[in-house]
Amino acid sequence: MMSETVPSLTSEPPVKFAENRYRVRDPIPHIMVNPRDRKITRANPAALVEYGLTGNETLVGRDVDEILNDRTIKDRKGYLHKIFETTISAARAFSHHKPLSVVNPPEVKIITKSGRKKTVRLFPHLIIKRGKPTVVELGIQDVTKEKRDEALRKTSEILTRDHSLDIILDQTKRLLPNIIDVETANIMFIDKNRIFNMSWGYDGNGQVIEREPSIEKIEDAEPLNQIAKTGKMLVIPDTSQHKGWKDTTRDGELPIKSYVGIPIIVKGKTIGILSANSSHEGFFNEGDGENVFAFGEQLSQAINMSALINDLNRLATTDHLTGLFNRRVFFERLADQFNQARRSNRPISLIMADLDFFKRFNDTFGHPAGDERLEQVARILCDNVRQTDLVARYGGEEFAIILPDTDTAGATTLAQKILQAMRERLPKNNDTDDNPGSTLSIGIASFPTVRVESEQVLLIKADDALYKAKKDGRNQVCIASESPSNNP
């Protein structure tokens, strides 16, 4: 805390000693700052090394606010101003003949010339000349390793508690920047020849930016395939020089130019990969790899708990927002149920439902309200189906329901019941006339009423019926006919 930072004071005799420190190779980095214009007046060789400067490069003449470069501090100038003011105020409150030690020195982040972040402690030290404060000397202590060792200890404590997998993964996202400088990261769980990819990034304040998870083929995600096969850490300082590198970044994302990947090993088997990414060439080195590897060992121990293994399957099969089954499970179950129905000549129905004017709802009330509305609709659907039915989030604001042993009449009855529940359980939006996001358009296709040869065609028929329900005014149920598909 700034109020607890008490700088040391030095009267005129130590000034010459302090200035001589800049003429010799003092191993402790120091800079001297003019408190009036905040310019650096001196910097010893150790300070230049700390910032990654070489040759004729210098810090002298630069604004001290620039070299601080800590984006987690919203007002950098105000932050340092407090340090200077506290330092000068102490000169007035105490005898400047009596040196005082620093209590709880402030910690900040600096960014070196290469772009790497360091955590340092600043030791403000006032130089008094002819009775007046003339220079603020800042001692710089690199505590990056100390902070990372402390972060690893805390990581061990947090991740090895009896948590659900969701909590462990959330903690992983939050804790990883304490271990390694990282722009984006991924955890990829391996399921046979596929990977379930959870990716995220960090904003300027270190806050997590979530990204949509995806399912990919492992052979399309080099070098992940290499890590999965060998079970060994992989550090690629420059991906452009790595044979076989495949950039899997999505549109709008910065390309990965430096990479660290470590295996997540449970019961002797690689079940996943933790990756750290940077858009700067040469950013990561072997030391970074060792840090991530140590972090990954803690993560592996947490996931190793048998109670969490079942959560891996749930994570790969459910939608992260609504808790409904995802598209992957929907397609697998639809194929199985349709084939069983056709072999046994029993009915099966498919309902496709879409939330009306959902984009307008998001634009009016915001995306958090939109997420909450999707969860509400998911609960309404689940509350009105049988245990043998399957409800899935098909995508965006669209839902799907598979109804085994259900004919057209039974599916229609359920659809009308769902529309009634929507009217009763979702409040009307008084600010709008058309009540966006509060009604559903529903399409139904039933086999063998609709004679189709595959589950894909049944899906097309149900989607056609949904399209017609929307075209005819929304908030209604439409039943598929035998006519050809005309949904563009």
C-alpha positions in Angstrom: 0.0 0.0 0.0 1.3 3.5 -0.8 0.5 4.8 2.7 2.8 2.1 4.1 5.7 2.9 1.8 8.3 4.8 3.9 11.4 5.8 1.9 14.9 6.1 3.2 16.3 9.6 3.6 19.9 10.5 3.0 21.5 13.9 3.8 24.3 15.6 1.8 27.3 13.4 2.7 25.9 10.2 1.1 25.1 12.1 -2.2 28.6 11.6 -3.5 28.5 8.0 -2.6 25.1 7.6 -4.4 26.5 9.3 -7.5 29.7 7.2 -7.4 27.5 4.2 -7.6 26.7 5.0 -11.2 30.4 5.2 -12.1 31.1 1.6 -11.0 29.5 -1.7 -11.8 27.1 -1.9 -8.9 25.3 -5.2 -9.3 22.0 -3.7 -8.0 20.0 -1.8 -10.7 19.5 1.8 -9.8 18.1 4.9 -11.6 18.0 8.5 -10.5 15.0 10.6 -11.3 14.5 14.4 -11.2 11.2 14.7 -9.2 10.3 17.9 -11.0 10.2 16.8 -14.6 10.3 13.0 -13.9 13.2 12.5 -16.3 15.8 9.8 -15.6 19.2 11.5 -15.0 21.4 8.5 -14.3 21.2 4.7 -14.8 23.9 2.3 -13.8 24.9 -0.6 -16.0 22.9 -3.1 -14.0 19.7 -1.1 -14.7 20.4 -1.2 -18.5 20.8 -5.0 -18.3 17.5 -5.2 -16.3 15.7 -3.5 -19.2 17.5 -5.6 -21.9 19.5 -2.6 -23.3 22.9 -3.0 -24.9 25.7 -1.0 -26.5 25.0 2.7 -26.7 21.4 2.4 -25.6 20.4 4.4 -22.5 17.6 5.2 -20.2 18.9 8.7 -19.4 16.5 11.4 -20.6 13.5 9.1 -20.8 10.3 9.7 -18.8 10.2 7.3 -15.8 6.5 6.7 -16.5 7.4 5.2 -19.9 9.8 2.6 -18.5 7.4 1.6 -15.8 5.0 0.4 -18.6 2.7 -1.5 -16.2 -0.7 -1.9 -17.9 -2.3 -3.2 -14.7 -1.9 0.3 -13.2 -4.6 2.5 -14.8 -2.9 5.8 -13.8 0.9 5.2 -14.0 1.8 8.8 -13.6 -0.4 9.1 -10.5 1.1 6.0 -9.1 4.6 7.2 -9.3 3.6 10.7 -8.2 2.4 9.1 -4.9 5.8 7.4 -4.6 7.6 10.7 -5.1 5.2 12.7 -2.9 5.5 10.1 -0.1 9.3 10.3 -0.4 9.4 14.1 -0.2 6.8 14.3 2.5 9.0 11.9 4.6 11.8 14.4 4.4 9.7 17.0 6.0 8.4 14.7 8.7 11.7 13.1 9.8 15.2 14.3 10.4 17.1 13.8 7.1 20.2 12.8 9.1 18.4 9.6 10.1 18.0 6.9 7.3 14.7 5.1 7.3 14.0 1.6 5.8 11.3 0.9 3.2 8.2 -0.9 4.5 6.3 -2.9 1.9 8.1 -1.4 -1.1 5.7 -1.1 -4.1 5.8 -3.8 -6.8 5.3 -3.0 -10.4 5.7 -4.7 -13.8 8.2 -3.6 -16.4 8.5 -4.6 -20.0 12.0 -5.1 -21.4 13.2 -4.2 -24.8 12.4 -7.7 -26.0 8.8 -7.5 -24.8 9.2 -9.8 -21.8 7.5 -8.8 -18.5 9.3 -8.6 -15.2 7.9 -8.0 -11.7 10.2 -5.6 -9.7 10.2 -3.9 -6.4 11.0 -0.2 -6.3 13.0 1.1 -3.4 12.6 4.9 -3.3 15.5 6.8 -1.8 15.6 10.6 -1.4 18.8 12.5 -2.0 19.0 15.7 0.0 21.3 18.4 -1.3 21.7 21.7 0.5 18.7 20.9 2.6 16.4 20.4 -0.4 15.2 17.2 -2.1 16.9 17.1 -5.4 16.8 13.5 -6.7 14.7 10.4 -6.1 16.8 7.3 -6.5 14.9 4.1 -7.3 16.5 0.8 -6.5 15.1 -2.0 -8.7 14.9 -5.5 -7.4 13.8 -8.2 -9.9 11.4 -10.5 -8.0 10.0 -12.3 -11.0 11.3 -15.8 -10.0 10.2 -15.2 -6.4 6.7 -14.3 -7.5 6.5 -17.3 -9.9 7.7 -19.7 -7.1 5.1 -18.2 -4.8 2.5 -18.6 -7.6 3.4 -22.3 -8.1 2.9 -22.9 -4.3 -0.5 -21.2 -4.4 -1.4 -23.1 -7.6 -0.6 -26.4 -5.8 -2.9 -25.4 -2.9 -5.7 -24.3 -5.1 -5.7 -27.0 -7.8 -5.4 -29.9 -5.4 -8.5 -29.1 -3.5 -11.6 -31.2 -4.1 -13.0 -29.1 -6.9 -15.1 -29.8 -9.9 -13.3 -29.8 -13.3 -15.0 -26.5 -14.2 -13.5 -24.8 -11.2 -10.1 -26.2 -11.8 -10.2 -25.0 -15.4 -11.3 -21.5 -14.3 -8.5 -21.4 -11.8 -6.0 -22.5 -14.5 -7.0 -19.6 -16.7 -6.7 -17.1 -13.8 -3.4 -18.5 -12.4 -1.4 -19.1 -15.6 -0.3 -15.5 -16.2 1.4 -15.6 -12.7 3.6 -18.4 -14.0 4.4 -17.2 -17.6 4.0 -14.2 -19.8 1.2 -15.2 -22.1 -1.2 -13.6 -24.6 -3.4 -16.6 -25.4 -3.6 -20.2 -24.1 -5.4 -23.5 -24.8 -6.3 -26.6 -22.9 -7.0 -29.4 -25.4 -8.5 -32.7 -24.1 -7.8 -35.7 -26.4 -10.7 -38.1 -27.2 -9.4 -40.8 -29.5 -8.4 -39.0 -32.8 -10.1 -35.7 -31.8 -9.4 -32.9 -29.5 -11.8 -30.7 -27.5 -10.2 -27.3 -27.6 -10.8 -24.7 -24.9 -9.0 -21.5 -25.7 -8.9 -18.1 -24.1 -6.9 -14.9 -24.1 -6.0 -12.0 -21.7 -6.8 -8.3 -21.9 -4.4 -5.5 -20.9 -5.3 -5.9 -17.3 -4.8 -9.6 -17.2 -8.5 -10.5 -17.3 -9.6 -13.7 -19.0 -11.2 -13.3 -22.4 -13.3 -16.5 -23.1 -13.4 -18.0 -26.6 -15.8 -20.5 -28.1 -14.6 -24.1 -27.6 -14.2 -26.3 -30.7 -13.7 -29.9 -31.7 -10.8 -30.7 -34.1 -9.0 -33.6 -35.6 -5.7 -34.1 -33.8 -3.8 -34.7 -37.0 -4.8 -31.2 -38.1 -3.3 -29.6 -35.0 0.4 -30.0 -35.2 2.5 -29.9 -33.0 -0.1 -31.1 -30.6 0.0 -34.5 -32.2 3.8 -34.7 -31.5 3.2 -33.8 -27.8 0.4 -36.3 -27.5 2.6 -39.1 -28.9 5.7 -38.4 -27.0 4.3 -37.1 -23.8 7.1 -34.5 -23.7 7.2 -30.8 -23.4 7.7 -28.8 -26.6 9.2 -25.2 -26.7 9.2 -23.4 -30.1 10.8 -20.0 -29.8 10.0 -19.2 -33.5 7.2 -21.2 -35.1 8.3 -20.0 -38.6 11.5 -22.1 -38.2 9.7 -25.2 -37.0 9.0 -27.9 -39.5 5.4 -29.0 -39.7 4.0 -26.1 -37.7 0.3 -25.5 -38.5 -1.2 -22.2 -37.4 -4.7 -22.9 -36.0 -5.6 -19.4 -35.0 -9.1 -18.2 -36.0 -10.0 -15.1 -38.0 -9.2 -11.9 -36.2 -6.6 -13.5 -33.9 -2.9 -12.7 -34.0 -0.8 -15.5 -35.4 1.2 -17.7 -33.0 4.9 -16.9 -33.5 6.2 -18.5 -30.3 4.8 -21.5 -28.5 5.1 -23.7 -25.3 3.1 -26.9 -25.0 3.2 -29.5 -22.2 1.3 -32.8 -21.8 -1.4 -33.3 -19.2 -0.8 -36.8 -18.0 -3.3 -38.8 -15.9 -2.6 -42.4 -14.8 0.4 -42.5 -17.2 -1.7 -41.5 -20.2 -1.6 -38.1 -22.0 -5.2 -36.9 -21.9 -4.6 -33.3 -22.9 -2.2 -30.5 -23.7 -1.7 -27.1 -22.1 -0.4 -24.5 -24.5 0.9 -21.0 -24.1 1.1 -18.7 -27.1 2.7 -15.4 -28.1 2.5 -13.3 -31.2 6.2 -12.3 -30.8 9.0 -14.3 -32.4 11.6 -15.7 -30.0 9.4 -14.8 -27.0 9.5 -18.2 -25.2 12.6 -20.1 -24.1 13.4 -23.3 -22.2 13.0 -21.6 -18.9 9.4 -20.6 -19.8 8.9 -24.2 -20.7 10.1 -25.4 -17.3 7.7 -23.0 -15.6 4.7 -24.2 -17.6 5.8 -27.8 -17.1 5.8 -27.3 -13.3 2.3 -25.7 -13.6 1.1 -28.6 -15.7 2.2 -31.1 -13.1 0.0 -29.4 -10.6 -2.9 -29.4 -13.1 -2.4 -33.1 -13.9 -2.5 -34.0 -10.2 -5.8 -32.2 -9.8 -7.3 -33.9 -12.9 -5.9 -37.2 -11.7 -8.7 -37.4 -9.1 -11.0 -40.1 -10.2 -14.1 -38.1 -9.5 -13.0 -35.6 -12.2 -12.5 -38.0 -15.0 -16.3 -38.3 -15.5 -16.4 -34.5 -15.8 -14.2 -34.7 -18.8 -16.8 -36.6 -20.7 -19.5 -34.1 -19.6 -17.3 -31.2 -20.7 -16.9 -32.7 -24.2 -20.6 -33.5 -24.5 -22.5 -30.5 -23.1 -22.9 -26.9 -24.0 -20.9 -24.7 -21.6 -23.7 -22.0 -21.2 -26.9 -23.9 -21.0 -25.7 -27.4 -19.8 -27.7 -29.0 -22.6 -26.1 -31.6 -24.9 -24.0 -30.1 -27.7 -24.2 -30.6 -31.4 -21.7 -33.5 -31.3 -24.0 -35.6 -29.0 -27.1 -34.5 -30.9 -25.8 -35.8 -34.3 -24.6 -39.1 -32.7 -27.9 -39.7 -30.8 -30.0 -38.7 -33.8 -28.3 -41.2 -36.0 -28.6 -44.0 -33.4 -32.2 -43.3 -32.6 -33.3 -42.9 -36.2 -31.6 -46.2 -37.2 -33.3 -48.0 -34.3 -36.7 -46.5 -35.3 -36.3 -47.6 -38.9 -35.2 -51.1 -38.0 -38.1 -51.6 -35.6 -40.6 -49.6 -37.7 -41.4 -47.4 -34.7 -42.0 -43.7 -34.8 -39.5 -41.0 -34.0 -39.9 -37.2 -34.0 -37.5 -34.3 -34.2 -38.3 -30.8 -33.0 -36.3 -27.8 -34.1 -37.0 -24.6 -32.1 -35.6 -21.1 -32.6 -35.9 -18.1 -30.2 -37.7 -15.3 -32.0 -36.0 -11.9 -32.5 -33.1 -12.9 -30.3 -30.7 -10.5 -31.9 -33.0 -7.6 -31.1 -33.2 -8.9 -27.5 -29.4 -8.9 -27.3 -29.1 -5.4 -28.9 -31.8 -4.1 -26.5 -30.8 -5.7 -23.2 -27.2 -6.7 -23.7 -25.4 -10.0 -24.1 -25.4 -11.0 -20.4 -29.2 -10.8 -20.4 -29.1 -12.8 -23.7 -27.1 -15.6 -22.0 -29.5 -15.6 -19.1 -32.5 -15.9 -21.5 -30.9 -18.9 -23.3 -30.5 -20.6 -19.9 -34.1 -19.9 -19.1 -35.3 -21.4 -22.4 -33.1 -24.4 -21.8 -34.7 -25.0 -18.4 -38.2 -24.7 -19.9 -37.4 -27.3 -22.5 -35.9 -29.7 -20.0 -38.8 -29.3 -17.6 -41.3 -30.4 -20.3 -39.7 -33.5 -21.9 -39.4 -37.1 -20.8 -36.2 -38.7 -19.4 -35.9 -40.7 -22.7 -35.9 -37.5 -24.8 -32.8 -35.6 -25.7 -32.6 -31.7 -25.6 -29.6 -30.1 -27.3 -28.4 -26.6 -28.1 -28.1 -26.8 -31.8 -26.3 -23.4 -32.2 -26.8 -19.8 -31.2 -30.5 -19.4 -30.2 -31.6 -22.7 -31.9 -32.5 -25.9 -30.0 -33.3 -29.4 -31.0 -35.3 -32.2 -29.2 -35.1 -35.9 -30.2 -38.3 -37.8 -29.3 -38.1 -41.6 -29.5 -41.3 -43.5 -29.9 -43.2 -40.3 -30.6 -45.5 -39.7 -33.5 -46.6 -36.4 -35.0 -49.5 -35.9 -32.7 -47.4 -36.5 -29.6 -44.6 -34.1 -30.8 -47.3 -31.5 -31.6 -48.8 -31.8 -28.1 -45.3 -31.3 -26.5 -44.5 -28.3 -28.8 -47.8 -26.6 -27.8 -47.0 -27.3 -24.1 -43.6 -25.7 -24.5 -45.1 -22.5 -26.1 -47.5 -22.3 -23.2 -44.7 -22.6 -20.7 -42.8 -19.8 -22.5 -45.8 -17.5 -22.2 -46.2 -18.3 -18.5 -42.6 -18.3 -17.3 -40.9 -15.6 -19.4 -41.9 -12.0 -18.4 -43.1 -9.6 -21.1 -40.6 -6.9 -22.1 -42.6 -3.7 -21.4 -40.1 -1.6 -23.4 -40.9 -3.3 -26.7 -44.0 -4.0 -28.7 -43.0 -7.4 -30.2 -41.6 -8.9 -27.0 -38.3 -10.2 -28.6 -36.6 -13.3 -27.1 -39.8 -14.5 -25.4 -41.3 -16.8 -27.9 -40.3 -19.8 -30.0 -40.9 -20.8 -33.6 -41.1 -24.6 -33.8 -40.7 -27.1 -36.7 -41.6 -30.8 -36.4 -40.6 -33.8 -38.6 -41.8 -37.3 -37.7 -40.8 -40.7 -39.1 -42.5 -42.7 -40.7 -45.1 -40.0 -41.3 -42.4 -38.2 -43.4 -40.8 -41.0 -45.4 -37.1 -40.4 -45.3 -34.1 -42.7 -45.6 -31.7 -41.0 -43.2 -31.5 -38.8 -40.2 -29.9 -36.0 -42.3 -33.1 -35.7 -44.4 -35.3 -35.8 -41.2 -33.3 -32.9 -39.9 -33.7 -31.0 -43.2 -37.5 -31.6 -43.0 -37.7 -30.3 -39.4 -35.6 -27.3 -40.4 -37.9 -26.6 -43.3 -40.9 -26.6 -41.0 -39.1 -24.2 -38.6 -38.4 -21.9 -41.5 -42.1 -21.9 -42.4 -43.1 -21.2 -38.9 -40.9 -18.1 -38.9 -42.1 -17.0 -42.3 -45.7 -17.3 -41.3 -45.4 -15.0 -38.3 -43.3 -16.8 -35.6 -44.5 -18.0 -32.1 -46.2 -21.1 -33.6 -45.7 -24.7 -34.5 -45.4 -26.0 -38.1 -45.3 -29.7 -39.1 -43.2 -31.0 -42.0 -44.8 -32.1 -45.2 -43.8 -34.5 -47.9 -42.9 -31.6 -50.2 -39.3 -31.0 -51.3 -37.0 -28.8 -49.2 -37.2 -25.1 -50.1 -35.3 -23.6 -47.2 -32.5 -21.4 -48.7 
